Amino acid sequence: MKMKSGVLNVALLCLILCCHIVRTEGQKSDCALTVVENTEAVGDEDDVTIDEDDDDDILKVVQPTDEWQTLRPGEAVPAGSHVRLNLQTGQREVRLGEEQLKRWTQEQHSETEDGASSFSPDELKRAMKKIKQDMNSETKDTDQQKSQFRSIEELKKDLAHLDLMVETDVQIMRRLLDQFNSSNSTTEQKMSILLELEYMVHQVDNAQTLCSMGGLHFLLQGLNSSDFRLQENSAFVLGSAAASNPEVQVQAVESGALQTLLTTLVTTQPLQVKKKVLFALASLLRHFPFAQSHFLSHGGLTVMADLFIKDRGGVLRKRIVTMLYDMISEKEMISQSGLDPESLNPSHSQRVLQYEQVSLHSELKDRGWCSLVQQLLEATEHDYREKALRALLAMSSVCVDQYRSDGSLLSNLLLLREQYQEMVQSEMILGEENDYFTEIIGLIDALRHKVK
């Protein structure tokens, strides 16, 4: 009896152990990874065979790609896939295996090749026909856009109905001259006309056209006017038209503009008028030896000397000295270029001959300019001093004897050098540099070298 009881106990224990094992095997872990068999077609869920152990739930099969993707709990993957644990995120990831990836790449390549050559001849013909239709449609649209543009004559006709008028520069200048010459025009209207003309004559063609219309006659009338405002604006237009315009310069000198400008400077006029007249005079003389000869023969340097002496503010003095310096520099440059045999040609030789007939240096010496220019050194403006130094250097070839006999010139140069040297040193201490002051010191030293 005791033996039977022992056998029964052992059998009971074995039965309990078996039940526990069966229960444990029957539980499914959420973190388990189930591998399913993969047939030839990867990615078709209907062909995937689920393990017989998963009788209770149908697992979701993840179709891997060539890139890593995250696996969620309870998801299955086809056989041959690569699975890894991402240590940074703690999640499992899956992608195609080597064989699967190779087969997937070949399939993609074959699909591309099949797609590239899958067009039939009929489809190609239809595509070409559609392209031609689109091109014809675009051409028609372009023709329609072109047809929308009209000629200038058609626009003028349309604007005429709107009481509008399109004017060219020539027509505008003709209308302005007619208004200027009209007896009904007031002084304010004439001033407005002159300002508009001054804007237009900056264009070379417009300036020449204005002269051909007789515009110089009206400008000279304005210079002879009793109204100072008309004199100022007329000189402004004349100077702008003659600037760098040889054709206008010739016509202006032949019309007597040079004599009119000198006469205007001799008479008592406001400062603003004299400034504009000097501007017009400089425009006529620049790079024009014929006008410079007439300027000297009509006593131009004498008129400039009287104006220089009377001007106490220095504004006119600087303009006069600048004009004389330009004339001297032009003559020197032409003379030096004439020494080069390679630069000689018929036109250049003629120009050299014209400048040789301009007796500028002797006139400057005879009219007392060797001592007059020195007075500009007493000005407080650096710009005035610079112009005076450059002019004195340019005239040194004919004025050096007077420079040496005048002891005040050397003393003034020494004083100026000390002043500018202090300015340069002060700026160096402050960490600033001013090449302008250094340049002035260089001019002073060059002139001192000429005088010694």
Salt bridges, closest charged atoms under 4 A:
ASP57 OD2 - LYS28 NZ 2.96
GLU75 OE2 - ARG72 NH1 3.90
GLU93 OE1 - ARG84 NH2 2.70
GLU113 OE2 - HIS109 NE2 2.56
ASP134 OD2 - LYS130 NZ 3.42
ASP158 OD2 - ARG150 NH1 2.29
GLU167 OE2 - ARG175 NE 3.11
GLU188 OE2 - ARG229 NH1 3.72
GLU198 OE2 - HIS202 NE2 2.66
ASP227 OD2 - ARG229 NH2 3.28
GLU232 OE2 - LYS276 NZ 3.99
GLU330 OE2 - HIS287 ND1 3.80
GLU332 OE2 - HIS361 NE2 3.32
GLU363 OE1 - ARG367 NE 3.23
ASP383 OD2 - LYS318 NZ 3.17
ASP383 OD1 - LYS387 NZ 2.86
GLU386 OE2 - ARG390 NE 2.98
GLU439 OE2 - ARG390 NH2 2.49
ASP445 OD1 - ARG417 NE 2.63
ASP445 OD1 - ARG448 NH1 3.82
